Structures are given as C-alpha cells and as structure tokens.
C-alpha cells in the first residue's frame, strides 16, 4: 500500500491552532452553544483548555465519544445561569473537566 498525507488538517479558533479535525469541529460546536447562551464570554486560553480537555477525555476514557462529550457539555451550559456559574460535568461528575473547571473558577478564561 502506498499512502501519504497530502495536507494534514489544521484549524484555528481565536488564535488557537487545532490539528485534529474532529476536535476542531467539536470545539467549534461547543463554543457556538456557549455563545448562544452567554455570548462570547471566553478568551483564547479557554479555547485551548477546551480543546485539550476534549482530546484528553477521548484518549483516557474509552467509553467517551464525541457525542457524549457534546451532549454532556451542552447539558452543563443549559443548567447554568451564567458563564461564572457554569460547572462542566460528564456523567454527573466533574473529574473529567477538573482542569477546565478549575481555570474557569480562577477567572483564567475571561
């Protein structure tokens, strides 16, 4: 078999480069849902942390799918009154989003 990558994927969101197309599309969707509820209330560090968190969840937890991550993230958004009140959960626990929640609580994402 002969195969080669002609042009690897590279996307950018608010200055943050994401090289995995699936993660890029998921992060775009999640940010769109976040903006629907609270406006563009985040900075580039949040985008970077979100992309890293999605990547880590997919690598560490075999049971997690992109659909799971998207559904759980959207449920967290819908249950919050503001970006400040937002606590990301997955399967009723926040340990998968611990890093993201910690940085948001410490106002690093504003």
C-alpha positions in Angstrom: 0.0 0.0 0.0 1.2 3.5 -0.8 -0.3 6.2 1.2 0.6 9.7 2.2 -0.9 12.7 3.8 -1.2 15.5 1.2 -2.4 18.2 3.5 -2.9 17.5 7.2 -5.7 19.3 8.9 -5.0 22.5 10.7 -7.8 24.8 12.1 -7.7 27.9 14.2 -10.2 29.3 16.7 -9.4 32.7 18.2 -5.7 32.2 17.5 -5.6 28.7 18.9 -4.4 26.1 16.4 -6.1 22.7 16.5 -4.6 19.9 14.3 -7.3 17.3 14.8 -10.3 18.0 12.6 -12.8 16.1 14.9 -11.6 18.0 17.9 -11.7 21.3 16.0 -15.3 20.7 14.8 -16.4 19.6 18.3 -14.8 22.7 19.9 -16.5 24.9 17.3 -19.9 23.3 18.1 -19.4 23.7 21.9 -18.3 27.3 21.6 -21.3 28.0 19.4 -23.6 26.5 22.1 -21.8 28.5 24.8 -22.2 31.7 22.8 -25.9 31.0 22.2 -26.4 31.1 26.0 -23.8 33.6 27.2 -22.3 35.4 24.3 -18.6 35.3 23.5 -17.6 35.3 27.2 -14.3 33.4 27.0 -10.8 34.0 25.9 -8.2 32.1 23.8 -7.0 30.3 27.0 -10.5 28.8 27.4 -10.4 27.6 23.7 -7.0 26.0 24.3 -8.1 24.3 27.6 -11.4 23.1 26.0 -9.6 21.5 23.0 -7.0 19.9 25.4 -9.8 18.6 27.6 -11.8 17.1 24.8 -8.5 15.5 23.5 -7.6 14.1 26.9 -11.1 12.7 27.5 -11.1 10.9 24.2 -7.6 9.4 24.9 -8.2 8.4 28.5 -11.8 7.2 28.6 -12.6 4.5 26.0 -16.3 4.8 26.7 -16.4 8.5 25.8 -17.5 9.5 22.3 -17.7 13.0 20.8 -21.4 12.8 21.0 -21.1 12.0 24.8 -18.8 15.0 25.3 -21.0 17.3 23.2 -24.2 16.2 25.0 -22.8 16.5 28.5 -21.2 19.9 27.8 -24.4 21.3 26.3 -26.4 20.0 29.4 -23.9 21.8 31.6 -24.4 25.0 29.7 -28.2 24.7 29.8 -28.2 24.2 33.5 -26.1 27.3 34.2 -27.4 30.9 34.7 -24.1 32.5 33.6 -20.6 31.7 32.4 -19.4 32.2 36.0 -21.9 29.6 37.3 -21.0 27.1 34.7 -19.7 23.8 36.0 -18.8 21.3 33.3 -19.9 17.8 34.1 -19.8 14.4 32.4 -22.0 11.6 33.5 -22.9 13.6 36.6 -19.2 14.1 37.7 -16.8 16.9 37.1 -13.5 14.9 37.3 -13.1 14.7 33.5 -13.4 18.5 33.3 -11.5 19.3 36.5 -8.7 21.3 34.8 -11.3 23.3 32.8 -13.5 24.0 35.8 -10.5 25.0 37.9 -9.3 27.5 35.4 -12.7 28.9 34.9 -13.2 29.3 38.7 -9.9 31.1 38.9 -11.1 33.6 36.2 -8.3 32.5 33.8 -10.9 32.1 31.0 -12.2 35.7 31.0 
